[in-house]
Amino acid sequence: MDARLEAIRNTVLARNPGEDEFHQAVTEVFESLGPVHDRHPEFLEGAVLERLCEPERQIIFRVPWTDDAGRVQINRGFRVEFNSALGPYKGGLRFHPSVYLGIVKFLGFEQIFKNALTGMPIGGGKGGADFDPRGRSDAEIMRFCQSFMTELYRHIGEYTDVPAGDIGVGGREIGYLFGQYKRITNRYESGVLTGKGISWGGSLVRPEATGYGTVIFTEEMLKTRGQSFDGQRVVVSGSGNVAINAIAKAQSLGAVVVACSDSSGYIVDEAGLNVALLRQIKEVERGRLKDYAVRRSAVAYVEGGSIWDVDATVALPCATQNELGGEAAARLVRNGLVAVGEGANMPSTRHAIAVFQDSGLLFGPGKAANAGGVATSALEMQQNATRDSWSFEYTEQRLTEIMVGIHRRCETTADEYGAPGNYVLGANVAGFVKVADAMLAQGLI
Ligand code: NDP
């Protein structure tokens, strides 16, 4: 890392002790930015990096609710409004027991650059709670969401901060959150949340967008080497919103997707995963992946273990951060991996990224490859602002154009900085320069 940037990075780490994921995200971005500061000394003079690493606002709040047995439960809610240089804070809410400030800050930090890369007018933010939705009834989920919004509503708004879903927050939760916002504010403010239901202000393609976008980005990478998804053997981790839609899109391009996972284990279906059955079990029944193996023949279910033990030519990690380590990466590379497209945020450890990059395979980092979700959220905001709703075909075409544009931006930036094919550098530099220019133009804020 450039010595000037390393000094700033060390100060950021010391100011934010114990936030390992945030440290990791900051370090990974700083490693790309040395050459940018050679060309743009004004960024150092204006202390852009120091400002960028300090969120504009951080909100931590108590979320009290009662469970079905009438017991009082307390969770901790977060919203980190990281950077508004390009537009209102934008980024999802995560409900998962592992959530703490360090995870929300890593996600919010990544979101700044991701949102800049989309070319849409959105700043970066992220939020969530250490609430575990697994095993909770609909009524408990609703009471939790209502309590969460009873504090969050005062901090968000169409022109201020626009949350969406992430792990543990899908259409059902956005519905309860929106209902409570409307009730408290007495405003039908569609643009305050994205990922809404289609009949009440949502956008077609939003549920599919992150997974589809990841596959579109990865297909663009493959094209640079005269390849495509057609005939690839694909492994996708996770079986949530991003994973299932990535599986569907990869199959539509001719890939054979043989495995996916949840936090209990993974399944291997050599005939190719049956997406309709996956959707039935995970989205309709909210069940576990092992049910898939019970209902379909010739499927192996492996309890525990790592899905990255399954060989693939294309890997799409779509579950969670740091799920793919260096050893797994090395094994995949030895066994014929040609491309990785990150559907999740920071799923590959720094060691794994180094292995992928050293091997020369195509590696698409999450902040570029999974930007289709937030980009389509911005399209939902556009439709809300004009009280319009677009067709599936038109919205999907816009998503495709955006993903192709992000790929091109990463590719040309990497070329321009003498690192052809390095999508990590391309994404970090292109996103950073756009935000840094806007921050300097807006004065010392
Ligand atoms: P979902 O909650 O729909 O699905 C998450 C999936 O990942 C589930 O299969 C879950 O398994 C698994 N998972 C979660 N945590 C862990 C863990 N600690 N270990 C193993 N498996 C785990 O979330 P999404 O699909 O929305 O999000 C997946 C990833 O994509 C996240 O990194 C998210 O930040 C990122 N992302 C999501 C976007 C979106 O639009 N939704 C946009 C951009 C990025 P189980 O059911 O057992 O918990």
Boltz pocket constraint, residues with backbone or C-beta under 6 A from the ligand:
constraints:
  - pocket:
      binder: B
      contacts: [[A, 165], [A, 166], [A, 167], [A, 168], [A, 169], [A, 170], [A, 206], [A, 210], [A, 237], [A, 238], [A, 239], [A, 240], [A, 241], [A, 242], [A, 243], [A, 261], [A, 262], [A, 263], [A, 264], [A, 318], [A, 319], [A, 320], [A, 321], [A, 343], [A, 344], [A, 345], [A, 370], [A, 371], [A, 373], [A, 374]]
      max_distance: 6.0
